[in-house]
Amino acid sequence: MLLSNKNIAWLLPLSAIAVAGGHFIFLYYLYNISFTLSLTDSIISVLYMSLALWGVVQSIKIYPTRVGVTLYSLFVAVFLGLSTVFLSTVTIKWWIDVNDAYYLQFLDSSGPVRYIIYWLLFSWIATFFALNKSITSQEQKFKKQADFTALHKEAELFKLRQQLQPHFLYNSLNSINALTMIEPAKAQEMVGMLSDFLRNSVQREAKEKIPVQDELDYLGNYLAIESIRFGDRLNVMFNKEENIAGTIPPFLLQPLLENAIKFGLYGNTGKVTISINIQAQSGMLLFKISNPFDSEANRSPRGTGFGLAGVQRRLFLIYARTDLLETNKEGNTFTTILKIPQDEA
């Protein structure tokens, strides 16, 4: 797990003290260098090493791009490794009057070894922070992309939901317009029902999923308005399991039922029965909407083609699946099958 800045803030001083102590013990006990020289060498070496490490971290942070950051970090490690060995050696000789030939020989001969140690340490730290910077940058990029995708998805879902009501609203207003001349009482009744229906639609707009019974109640309000338009010609039969439970995204069933009414009543002057079967099956809520249609008709009723396509698109955006909506024709019956996955408890 990558260390946070807060952890590094207290970890670095402790590490510096530990390295200085190890450096002192190494010189004093292993090479028998005097206490003063060992302590001075340890403190100065660790101070320059700490400054170099700080420089490594800062150089990675201010590097303007992610391109070539790993190679850049290695060049920084090489430069600071050489600088640390040179400056620490010069400072030690300047800080104290060294007359110990043995220590001077050790100081000069240990230069390449010190450089290798510093270079390895700086390279590791530089690579670590370079990778950390790249990973952080990638995470930010992915987060922005995810946020953009989520916003785009929400915008498209909102657009699809907003396209649902105009189709029904246009038809209802046309019916109200016709009824005002011949049956004003029914027109007034339809206006009231339409107002309640649209108010209910606004309340449901912000909800991602609702209980299936709420959606069925909403369909009942929709059918009450449609029954004024079509009178006794329209008969909708609901067949559902008792106490059926589950959730469903709002506004999915209405366009399917509207599509069934449009195609079922087109070219038919008699009574039309549309059946809606609802059942729970294998972690799904299964809706089957069947309506009669004239298979020999030369043309279909005009429309925007939005109903089924809009539902299919919404299902894909919500569930990322394309197998949740099916249609089939058998004889003079057209059936739409809608599957709604249920979250597992």
C-alpha positions in Angstrom: 0.0 0.0 0.0 1.4 3.4 -0.9 2.4 5.5 2.1 0.4 8.7 2.7 2.1 12.1 3.1 1.1 12.1 6.8 2.9 8.8 7.4 6.0 10.0 5.5 6.2 13.1 7.6 7.0 11.2 10.8 8.6 8.2 9.2 11.5 10.1 7.5 12.9 11.7 10.7 12.8 8.3 12.5 14.5 6.7 9.5 17.2 9.4 9.5 18.0 8.8 13.2 18.1 5.1 12.7 20.4 5.4 9.7 22.7 7.8 11.6 22.9 5.4 14.5 23.7 2.5 12.2 26.3 4.6 10.4 28.0 5.5 13.7 28.1 1.9 14.9 29.5 0.7 11.6 32.4 3.2 11.7 33.1 3.1 15.4 32.9 -0.6 16.2 33.7 -2.2 12.8 36.5 0.1 11.5 37.7 1.4 14.9 37.4 5.1 13.9 37.4 7.5 16.8 34.2 8.5 18.5 34.3 12.1 17.3 35.1 11.3 13.7 32.4 8.5 13.6 29.8 10.8 15.1 30.7 13.7 12.8 30.8 11.5 9.7 27.4 10.0 10.6 25.6 13.3 11.3 27.0 15.1 8.2 26.4 12.1 5.9 22.8 11.6 7.1 22.1 15.3 6.9 23.2 15.5 3.2 21.4 12.2 2.5 18.2 13.5 4.0 18.5 16.8 2.0 19.1 14.7 -1.1 16.0 12.5 -0.4 13.9 15.6 0.0 15.3 16.9 -3.3 14.4 13.6 -4.9 10.8 13.8 -3.7 10.4 17.5 -4.6 11.9 17.0 -8.1 9.4 14.2 -8.8 6.5 16.3 -7.5 7.3 19.3 -9.7 7.9 17.3 -12.8 5.3 18.7 -15.2 4.2 15.5 -16.9 3.9 11.7 -16.5 5.9 11.1 -19.7 9.4 9.8 -19.0 9.0 10.4 -15.2 10.7 7.1 -14.3 13.8 7.8 -16.5 13.8 11.4 -15.1 13.8 10.0 -11.6 16.8 7.8 -12.3 18.8 10.8 -13.6 17.9 12.7 -10.5 19.1 9.8 -8.4 22.5 9.7 -10.2 23.0 13.4 -9.9 22.0 13.6 -6.2 24.1 10.5 -5.4 27.2 12.1 -6.8 26.4 15.4 -5.1 25.8 13.8 -1.7 29.2 11.9 -1.7 31.1 15.0 -2.9 29.5 17.5 -0.5 29.6 15.2 2.5 33.3 14.5 2.0 34.2 18.1 1.5 32.1 19.2 4.5 33.6 16.6 6.8 37.2 17.6 5.9 36.3 21.3 6.4 34.3 20.9 9.6 37.1 19.2 11.6 40.8 19.2 11.4 41.5 15.7 10.3 45.0 14.4 11.1 44.1 10.7 11.2 45.7 9.3 8.0 43.7 6.0 8.5 40.4 7.9 8.5 41.3 10.1 5.5 42.3 7.0 3.5 39.0 5.3 4.6 37.0 8.5 3.7 38.5 8.7 0.2 38.4 4.9 -0.5 34.8 4.6 0.7 33.5 7.2 -1.8 32.5 4.8 -4.5 30.8 2.5 -2.0 28.9 5.4 -0.5 27.9 6.5 -4.0 26.5 3.1 -4.9 24.6 2.9 -1.6 23.2 6.4 -2.1 22.4 5.8 -5.8 20.5 2.6 -5.0 18.6 4.3 -2.1 17.8 7.4 -4.2 16.8 5.3 -7.2 14.4 3.3 -5.1 12.8 6.4 -3.5 12.7 8.2 -6.8 11.1 5.2 -8.6 8.6 4.8 -5.7 7.4 8.4 -5.9 7.4 8.3 -9.7 5.2 5.3 -9.7 3.1 6.8 -7.0 2.6 10.0 -9.1 1.7 7.9 -12.1 -0.8 5.8 -10.2 -2.3 8.9 -8.6 -2.6 10.6 -12.0 -4.2 7.5 -13.5 -6.7 7.2 -10.6 -7.6 10.8 -11.1 -8.0 10.3 -14.8 -10.2 7.2 -14.2 -12.3 9.0 -11.6 -12.9 11.9 -14.0 -13.8 9.5 -16.7 -16.1 7.6 -14.4 -17.7 10.8 -13.2 -18.2 11.9 -16.8 -19.6 8.5 -17.7 -22.0 8.6 -14.8 -23.1 12.1 -15.6 -23.6 11.2 -19.2 -25.6 8.1 -18.2 -27.8 10.2 -15.8 -28.4 12.8 -18.5 -29.4 10.2 -21.1 -31.7 8.4 -18.6 -33.3 11.8 -17.7 -33.8 12.5 -21.4 -35.4 9.1 -22.0 -37.7 9.6 -19.0 -38.7 13.0 -20.3 -39.6 11.6 -23.7 -42.1 9.2 -22.2 -44.8 11.6 -21.1 -45.2 13.8 -24.3 -46.5 10.8 -26.3 -49.2 10.1 -23.8 -49.8 13.8 -23.1 -50.3 14.7 -26.7 -52.9 11.9 -27.2 -54.7 12.8 -23.9 -54.9 16.5 -24.8 -56.3 15.6 -28.3 -58.9 13.5 -26.6 -59.8 16.2 -24.1 -60.1 18.6 -27.0 -62.6 16.3 -28.8 -64.5 15.6 -25.6 -65.0 19.3 -24.7 -67.5 19.6 -27.6 -69.4 16.4 -27.3 -69.0 15.3 -23.6 -67.8 18.2 -21.5 -68.3 16.2 -18.2 -65.9 13.5 -19.4 -63.5 16.1 -20.6 -63.5 17.7 -17.2 -63.0 14.3 -15.5 -60.1 13.5 -17.8 -58.4 16.9 -17.1 -58.6 16.1 -13.3 -57.2 12.6 -13.8 -54.5 13.8 -16.1 -53.4 16.4 -13.6 -53.2 13.9 -10.8 -51.3 11.5 -13.1 -48.7 14.1 -14.1 -48.2 15.2 -10.4 -47.5 11.6 -9.5 -45.1 11.3 -12.4 -43.1 14.3 -11.0 -42.9 12.7 -7.6 -41.5 9.5 -9.1 -39.0 11.3 -11.3 -36.1 11.3 -8.7 -36.4 7.7 -7.7 -34.1 5.1 -9.3 -36.3 2.1 -8.3 -39.8 1.8 -6.8 -41.8 -1.2 -5.4 -43.5 -3.1 -8.2 -46.9 -2.5 -6.7 -46.4 1.3 -6.9 -45.7 0.9 -10.6 -48.8 -1.2 -11.1 -50.9 1.5 -9.2 -49.3 4.1 -11.6 -50.4 1.9 -14.5 -53.9 1.8 -13.1 -54.1 5.6 -13.1 -52.8 5.6 -16.7 -55.4 3.1 -17.8 -58.2 5.1 -16.1 -57.3 7.9 -18.4 -57.1 5.7 -21.4 -60.4 4.2 -20.7 -62.0 7.6 -21.1 -60.4 7.8 -24.5 -61.3 4.4 -25.7 -64.3 3.5 -23.6 -65.4 -0.1 -23.6 -63.1 -1.0 -26.5 -60.2 -1.3 -24.2 -60.0 -4.2 -21.7 -56.7 -4.8 -19.8 -56.4 -8.0 -17.7 -53.8 -8.3 -14.9 -52.6 -11.7 -13.9 -50.1 -11.7 -11.1 -48.9 -13.8 -8.2 -50.4 -12.9 -4.9 -48.2 -10.7 -2.6 -45.6 -10.3 -5.4 -42.8 -8.1 -4.2 -39.8 -6.6 -5.9 -38.5 -3.3 -7.3 -38.5 -1.8 -10.8 -37.2 1.4 -12.4 -40.2 3.8 -12.8 -41.8 4.5 -16.2 -40.7 1.2 -17.8 -44.1 -0.5 -18.1 -46.1 2.5 -19.3 -44.5 2.8 -22.8 -44.8 -1.0 -23.3 -48.5 -0.9 -22.4 -49.0 2.2 -24.5 -47.3 0.4 -27.4 -49.7 -2.6 -26.9 -52.7 -0.3 -26.9 -51.7 1.5 -30.0 -51.0 -1.6 -32.0 -53.9 -3.6 -30.5 -56.5 -1.1 -31.3 -55.2 0.0 -34.7 -57.5 -1.2 -37.4 -59.8 -2.8 -34.9 -63.3 -1.4 -34.2 -64.3 -4.1 -31.7 -63.3 -4.8 -28.1 -59.6 -5.5 -27.6 -58.2 -7.4 -24.6 -54.6 -6.8 -23.5 -53.2 -9.2 -20.9 -50.4 -8.4 -18.5 -48.8 -11.4 -16.7 -46.5 -10.7 -13.8 -44.4 -13.3 -11.9 -41.2 -13.8 -10.0 -38.8 -16.2 -11.6 -35.2 -17.0 -10.9 -34.3 -13.7 -9.3 -36.2 -11.8 -11.9 -39.5 -10.0 -12.1 -41.1 -11.2 -15.4 -43.7 -9.1 -17.2 -45.5 -10.4 -20.3 -47.7 -8.0 -22.2 -49.8 -9.6 -25.0 -51.9 -7.7 -27.4 -53.7 -8.7 -30.6 -52.5 -7.3 -33.9 -53.5 -7.6 -37.5 -50.7 -9.7 -39.1 -52.1 -9.0 -42.6 -52.2 -5.3 -42.3 -50.3 -3.5 -45.0 -49.1 -0.7 -42.7 -48.7 -0.1 -39.0 -49.9 2.8 -36.9 -47.6 5.9 -37.2 -45.4 6.7 -34.3 -41.9 7.8 -33.3 -40.6 4.3 -32.7 -39.5 5.5 -29.2 -41.4 3.1 -27.0 -39.6 -0.2 -27.2 -36.3 1.4 -28.3 -36.4 3.8 -25.3 -37.1 1.0 -22.8 -34.3 -1.1 -24.3 -31.9 1.8 -24.0 -32.9 2.5 -20.4 -32.5 -1.2 -19.5 -29.0 -1.2 -20.9 -28.0 2.0 -19.1 -29.3 0.7 -15.8 -28.3 -3.0 -15.9 -25.7 -3.1 -18.7 -27.6 -5.9 -20.4 -29.3 -6.3 -23.7 -31.3 -9.5 -23.0 -34.0 -8.0 -20.7 -36.5 -7.0 -23.3 -37.9 -9.5 -25.9 -40.7 -9.4 -28.4 -42.3 -12.2 -30.4 -45.2 -12.6 -32.8 -47.3 -15.8 -32.7 -50.3 -15.8 -35.0 -52.2 -12.6 -34.3 -50.7 -12.1 -30.9 -47.8 -9.8 -30.2 -46.0 -10.4 -26.9 -43.5 -8.2 -25.1 -41.4 -9.8 -22.3 -39.7 -7.6 -19.8 -37.2 -9.0 -17.2 -36.2 -6.9 -14.2 -33.3 -8.3 -12.2 -33.8 -8.2 -8.4 -31.0 -7.3 -6.0 -30.0 -10.3 -3.9 -30.4 -9.8 -0.2 
